[in-house]
Amino acid sequence: MRTILIFGAGRSASSLIQYLLNKSTAENLHLVIADLSLELAQKKTQNHPNATAIQLDIANVENRQKEIQKASIVISMLPAHLHIEIALDCIAFQKHLVTASYISPKMQELNDLAIENGLIFMNEIGLDPGIDHMSAMKVIDEIREKGGKMIQFESFCGGLVAPESDTNLWNYKFSWNPRNVVLAGQGGVSKFIQEGKYKYIPYNKLFRRTEFLEVEGYGRFEGYANRDSLKYRSIYGLDAIQTMYRGTLRRVGYSKAWDMLVQLGMTDDSYTMENSEDMSYRDFTNSFLAYHPTDSVELKLRHYLKIDQDDVIWDKFVELDLFNASKKVGIANASPAQILEKILAEKWALQPEDKDMIVMYHKFGYEINGEKKQIDSTMVCIGEDQTYTAMAKTVGLPLAMATLHILNGTITTPGVQLPIQKEVYQPILKELESFGVVFHEKNVPYMGYNPNNVGS
């Protein structure tokens, strides 16, 4: 049997493992699921005869290399910084590698070695990055093939809560790593290009510069800029494009309220707070406000952030229990971001009956025969339950499909890469449709940002 070694059995691995198990008999596959938690790995095998769960610490070089040597192909669902040691082992033992993570500089450095050894190191083959690349390149290639020239590309993606499970004032629940949500936008300026003009948004202004989008059947959303949209010009072969913007989707109103948490300093991860373990949620909130001998924490916060008492943002803060004097942080030497993550995790956790939702929206502006045109492409995916979430499905399925195509020799181009070649995106996008991941493309009037060619 052909052995697929999977490092990591976390939440995002559930749909990946289920897909491969369903194919395992017909495709002669045996899955080895390796995780630090044997219990978690065993749970993901579902007692399937074609799967084996093992406890493995990735830092144990001997055990790691022993398993890689036995594999036909390796999948890493671990955090991105752990991929590189696995990648080096894969080169040493001549194994293909598949991950959903962004290509790091260290991973990119292995490109020549991978090509020399005829190895495929497929990265960025999840949701975002992943499905976004594939669905974008499909339309971009089609526009090019009919003689069109791309002038605008915008892409938005959001992991949200399904309408039937949307039960809080923020219209949001966690379907992936809460820490990444709390730290979103930090670590660098957001940069993009609009109508040939370079634009930059510092973190402290990021959540007040939003775009609005309508998705048929699902209502209105807002998008804030991702960190670096410019690098995708060369990746997609769009170096001369006038507008390139990538963003994250939320429901309208989320960003304005989140911005106030940023302004308070609650998302800061650069220092630890004294006595955080014994701090109440109310103490945490008060620690960012000026001392006043008589004013309450509530009154001080409203005055500081200029929030009217009847503003829904006020209700959003109350809903988070930010003024609760009874609840304790319970984390020693915690940063503000770590404390906020704990507070939010209590309120924004998916409940057993909840479903999550992925929304993706692309705008393609192009010129053909002297005429400007636009295609809008949207995809909405609703999860099944807490295990087989829309996030797990859209991250895991393309990864699993790519793995099988590499094993079966239908994806053959070696090297460190992302899924922008037709041999990758065509079969995977087609198969994803059978799992409800369907893009609806619509011809619409070209809007642009500057139809009258004034201003900048």
JOKA-V12168 format. One record per helix or strand. SS is the DSSP state (H for helix, E for strand). FROM is the first residue (numbers start at 1). TO is the last residue. Records with the same first field share a line. If there is no record, write none. Layout:
# JOKA-V12168
SS->FROM-TO / FROM-TO
This chain:
# JOKA-V12168
E->2-7 / 29-35 / 51-55 / 73-76 / 96-99 / 120-123 / 126-127 / 130-130 / 149-161 / 174-174 / 190-194 / 197-201 / 210-215 / 219-225 / 228-228 / 243-251 / 280-280 / 328-328 / 349-349 / 356-368 / 371-382 / 415-418 / 440-444
H->11-27 / 38-45 / 61-70 / 80-92 / 105-108 / 111-116 / 131-145 / 163-165 / 178-182 / 203-208 / 231-235 / 254-264 / 276-278 / 281-286 / 297-305 / 312-319 / 336-347 / 390-407 / 422-433
